[in-house]
Amino acid sequence: MAVRAAVLPAVGSPLEITGIDLPDPGPGQIRVRLAAAGVCHSDLSLSNGTMRVPVPAVLGHEGAGTVVAVGEGVGHVAPGDGVVLNWAPSCGACHACSLGEVWLCANALNGAADVYARTTEGTDLHPGLNVAAFAEETVVSAACVLPVPDGIPLTDAALLGCAVLTGYGAVHHSARVRQGETVAVFGVGGVGLAALQAARIAGASKIVAVDVSAEKEELARAVGATDYVLATENTAREIRALTGKQGVDVAVECAGRAVSIRTAWDSTRRGGRTTVVGIGGKDQQVTFNALEIFHWGRTLTGCVYGNSDPAVDLPVLAEHVRAGRLDLSALVTERISLDGIPAAFENMLAGKGGRALVVF
């Protein structure tokens, strides 16, 4: 059956909106009709080669929809059920999974190398990050879907699959922000907006949002920022001035740029913690000298998928949404059609942040 999708024909090439032939689900597979998909910066990183992906591919990894059909052996969902796509399902058997670190599963992305569909001309297609959400429908492994929590609309639930899990997890699982601590969030895109809300939920006493754009201040303050700092060479000094010249307890870096990672580190107090969420390229080199590492006693850590376990964290996030503590609509700057994805990529390149949400 043919459906429309956004196809990446080659790394560095523009996306093409075209028809693809999608097969019926085989054993252990599920066919999903997408309700919405978020346009994430990671998709841009896949398209430009910062992250490697087999091509041609259908990108999109943050989505939710309705089960259309299930293959043999699928029992946890049925046709008509609403589901959230999980682009990094844990295998449960590798070393990381045995340690409970399911976000580092060695086999999570094995499915991205599979051929899951074909163009109408017969060219093999791979599912970008397993789930190929930039399409009207997709076929995924049963491990790649989780039931939508009660009371969460499908279009909102799409954002839970990446931006919210990542931003919330960075604050609660990686940085482990405590009541009364001070926090700075670098980069006010979709993940940054989720991190700001997570810091507020954690009870942070001061939450500083940092971005290159002055236009994002109003939205950042609306979701929890107590202060807003434009990113310049003086950013770390300004943040220290806001915190009694000490620096924040925690910095969360969501841009993946060497300069912002270094500034985030410089913005924390002695003994402070910096969590890097942003995905940067190999050319983004960050340097420290040995003396400062000893003297400042700070911690710098990476954070993959918010160090989250989607099966455990989705119900927690849903409760925050139902209670009004977490506003998913605040992450969405525009709602677009499938044809609008290429323009949304251009907006990301221009630094226009929030989340474009593809509504099918």
C-alpha positions in Angstrom: 0.0 0.0 0.0 1.4 3.4 -1.0 1.7 6.3 1.5 3.4 9.7 1.4 6.6 10.1 3.2 9.7 12.5 3.6 12.6 10.6 2.0 16.3 11.4 2.5 17.8 10.1 -0.8 21.4 10.7 0.3 23.3 12.4 3.1 23.4 16.1 2.5 20.5 16.0 0.0 17.2 17.8 0.5 14.2 15.7 1.7 11.8 14.6 -1.0 8.1 14.3 -0.3 7.0 11.3 -2.3 5.0 8.1 -2.3 6.5 4.9 -0.9 5.2 1.3 -0.9 4.7 0.1 2.7 4.3 -3.7 3.3 1.8 -5.3 5.7 3.3 -6.0 9.1 5.2 -9.3 9.4 5.7 -11.4 12.6 6.5 -9.1 15.5 5.7 -6.0 13.6 3.0 -3.3 13.9 1.6 -0.9 11.3 0.8 2.6 12.7 -1.1 5.5 11.1 0.7 8.6 12.3 -1.3 11.4 14.0 1.7 13.7 14.5 5.4 13.7 14.4 7.9 16.2 15.9 10.7 17.7 13.8 13.7 17.2 16.0 17.2 18.6 15.5 18.4 15.0 15.6 16.7 14.5 12.2 18.7 17.4 10.8 21.9 15.8 12.2 21.0 12.6 10.4 20.4 14.4 7.1 23.6 16.3 7.2 25.8 13.4 8.3 26.6 14.5 11.8 25.0 11.2 12.8 25.3 8.3 10.5 22.2 6.6 9.0 21.8 4.1 6.1 20.3 5.8 3.1 17.9 6.2 1.3 15.8 6.6 4.5 12.6 7.9 5.8 13.5 10.1 8.8 11.4 11.1 11.8 11.7 9.5 15.2 9.3 11.4 17.5 5.7 10.4 16.8 2.4 8.9 17.9 -0.5 7.4 16.1 -3.0 4.6 15.9 -2.3 0.9 15.3 -3.8 -0.2 12.0 -2.6 -3.8 11.9 -0.4 -6.2 13.9 1.7 -9.1 12.8 1.8 -12.6 14.3 2.9 -12.7 17.9 2.0 -9.1 18.8 -0.1 -9.1 22.0 0.5 -5.8 23.9 -1.4 -3.6 21.5 -4.2 -4.1 19.0 -5.7 -2.3 16.0 -7.3 0.9 17.2 -4.9 1.5 20.1 -3.1 4.8 20.4 0.7 4.4 20.7 3.9 6.5 21.2 6.8 5.5 19.0 10.0 4.5 20.9 12.9 5.0 18.5 15.5 3.3 20.9 13.9 0.1 22.3 16.2 -1.8 24.7 17.1 -5.4 23.9 17.2 -6.4 27.6 20.2 -8.6 27.0 23.3 -6.5 26.3 25.8 -5.3 29.0 24.2 -1.9 29.3 20.7 -3.3 29.7 22.0 -5.8 32.3 23.1 -2.7 34.3 19.7 -1.1 34.0 21.1 1.6 31.6 18.6 0.9 28.9 19.2 4.2 27.2 22.7 2.9 26.3 21.5 -0.4 24.8 24.0 -1.7 22.3 21.3 -3.1 20.0 18.8 -0.3 20.2 19.4 1.0 16.7 19.9 -2.3 14.9 16.6 -1.9 13.1 17.7 1.3 11.3 19.8 -0.8 8.9 16.8 -2.9 7.9 14.9 -2.4 4.6 11.3 -1.6 5.7 9.8 -0.2 2.6 10.5 0.8 -1.0 10.0 3.8 -3.2 7.3 3.5 -5.9 10.3 2.9 -8.3 11.4 -0.1 -6.2 14.4 1.4 -4.3 15.0 0.0 -0.9 14.3 2.3 2.1 15.6 2.3 5.6 13.7 3.5 8.7 15.7 6.5 10.1 16.2 5.7 13.8 14.0 2.7 13.5 10.5 4.2 13.2 10.3 6.4 10.1 7.8 8.8 11.5 7.9 11.3 8.7 5.2 9.4 6.8 1.4 9.0 6.8 1.9 5.4 8.0 4.9 3.3 9.1 5.7 -0.3 10.0 7.8 -0.9 13.1 9.0 -3.6 15.4 6.6 -4.3 18.3 9.3 -3.1 20.7 9.1 0.3 19.1 5.6 1.2 20.4 4.3 2.0 23.8 0.6 2.6 24.7 -0.4 6.2 24.9 -1.1 7.1 28.5 -4.7 7.8 29.4 -5.9 11.4 28.9 -3.1 12.5 26.5 -4.2 13.4 23.0 -2.2 11.7 20.2 -0.8 14.9 18.8 0.6 15.9 22.2 1.8 12.4 22.9 4.1 12.6 19.9 6.3 15.0 21.8 6.7 12.6 24.7 8.8 10.2 22.4 11.9 12.4 22.3 11.9 16.1 23.3 10.1 15.6 26.7 11.8 12.4 27.6 15.2 13.9 26.8 14.7 17.3 28.5 12.9 15.9 31.6 15.4 13.1 31.9 18.4 15.3 31.6 17.2 17.3 34.7 15.8 14.4 36.8 18.0 11.4 35.8 21.3 12.8 34.7 21.8 16.1 36.6 19.5 15.0 39.4 18.4 18.5 40.3 17.3 18.9 43.9 14.8 21.2 45.5 16.3 24.7 45.9 19.2 24.3 43.5 19.9 26.8 40.7 19.9 25.7 37.1 20.9 27.1 33.7 19.5 25.7 30.5 21.5 26.5 27.3 19.4 26.4 24.1 15.7 27.1 24.2 14.5 24.7 21.5 12.1 21.8 22.1 14.4 19.9 24.5 15.4 23.1 26.3 11.8 24.1 26.9 11.2 20.6 28.3 14.3 21.0 30.5 13.1 24.4 31.8 9.8 22.9 32.8 11.5 19.9 34.4 13.7 22.2 36.5 10.6 24.0 37.7 8.9 20.7 38.6 12.1 19.7 40.5 11.8 22.8 42.6 14.8 24.8 41.4 15.0 28.2 43.1 16.5 30.0 40.1 16.2 28.9 36.4 18.3 30.7 33.9 17.5 30.3 30.2 20.3 31.0 27.7 19.9 31.4 23.9 21.2 33.3 21.0 17.8 34.7 20.2 16.0 37.4 22.2 12.7 36.3 20.7 12.6 33.2 22.9 12.6 35.0 26.2 8.8 35.3 26.6 8.3 31.6 26.0 11.2 30.6 28.2 9.8 32.6 31.1 6.3 31.3 30.5 7.4 27.7 31.1 9.6 28.4 34.1 12.7 30.5 33.5 13.2 33.1 36.2 16.0 34.8 34.2 17.0 35.1 30.6 20.5 35.6 29.3 21.5 36.2 25.6 24.4 34.0 24.6 27.6 36.2 24.3 31.2 36.0 25.4 30.0 37.3 28.8 27.3 34.7 29.5 29.2 32.8 32.2 29.9 36.1 34.0 26.3 37.2 33.8 25.1 33.9 35.2 27.6 34.1 38.1 26.3 37.6 38.8 22.7 36.2 39.1 23.9 33.7 41.6 25.9 35.7 44.1 29.1 35.3 42.0 29.0 31.5 42.7 27.6 30.1 39.5 24.6 27.7 39.1 24.5 24.3 40.7 23.5 22.6 37.4 23.9 23.5 33.7 22.0 21.6 31.0 23.5 22.1 27.5 21.0 21.5 24.7 22.8 22.9 21.7 25.7 20.6 21.1 28.2 23.3 20.4 31.7 23.5 21.8 31.3 27.1 22.8 28.1 26.5 24.7 29.4 23.3 26.4 32.4 25.3 27.6 30.3 28.2 28.7 27.9 25.9 30.5 30.9 24.4 32.4 32.2 27.9 33.2 28.7 28.9 34.5 28.5 26.3 37.3 29.8 26.8 40.8 32.8 25.0 42.2 31.5 21.4 42.5 28.7 22.1 40.0 27.3 19.7 37.4 27.0 20.1 33.7 24.9 17.7 31.6 25.4 17.8 27.8 22.2 16.8 25.9 23.0 18.5 22.5 24.4 16.4 19.7 27.5 18.1 18.2 29.8 17.1 15.4 33.3 15.7 15.6 34.6 19.2 14.7 33.2 20.6 17.9 36.3 20.3 20.2 36.0 21.3 23.9 39.2 21.8 25.8 40.0 22.0 29.5 43.3 22.3 31.4 44.3 19.8 34.1 44.5 22.4 36.8 41.0 23.8 36.4 39.6 20.2 36.4 41.2 19.7 39.8 40.5 23.2 41.2 36.9 23.5 40.3 35.8 20.0 41.1 33.0 20.2 38.6 31.3 17.2 36.8 30.8 17.1 33.1 28.6 14.3 31.8 26.9 13.2 28.6 23.2 12.4 28.5 21.6 10.0 26.0 17.8 10.1 25.5 17.6 11.8 28.9 19.0 8.6 30.6 15.4 7.6 30.4 13.5 4.3 30.3 10.4 5.2 28.2 8.3 2.4 29.6 8.9 3.7 33.1 9.0 7.4 32.4 6.0 7.9 30.1 3.4 7.3 32.8 5.3 9.8 35.1 5.3 12.4 32.4 1.7 11.8 31.6 0.8 12.5 35.3 2.7 15.8 35.1 0.7 16.7 32.0 -2.6 15.8 33.5 -1.8 17.8 36.6 -0.9 20.9 34.6 2.7 20.9 35.6 4.0 20.0 32.1 2.7 22.0 29.1 3.4 20.1 25.9 1.8 22.7 23.7 4.5 25.2 24.8 7.1 23.2 22.9 5.3 23.6 19.6 6.1 26.7 17.6 4.2 25.7 14.5 1.9 23.0 13.2 2.7 21.9 9.7 1.8 19.3 7.1 4.1 16.7 5.8 5.0 19.0 2.9 6.3 21.6 5.4 9.1 19.4 6.8 11.9 20.7 4.4 11.0 24.3 5.5 11.1 23.3 9.1 14.6 22.0 8.6 15.6 25.4 7.3 14.1 27.1 10.4 16.2 24.8 12.6 19.3 25.8 10.6 18.4 29.5 11.2 18.1 28.9 15.0 14.3 29.3 15.2 13.4 27.1 18.1 10.6 25.3 19.7 9.2 22.3 17.9 7.5 22.1 14.5 4.8 19.5 14.8 3.7 17.6 11.7 0.0 16.9 12.0 -1.3 14.2 9.6 
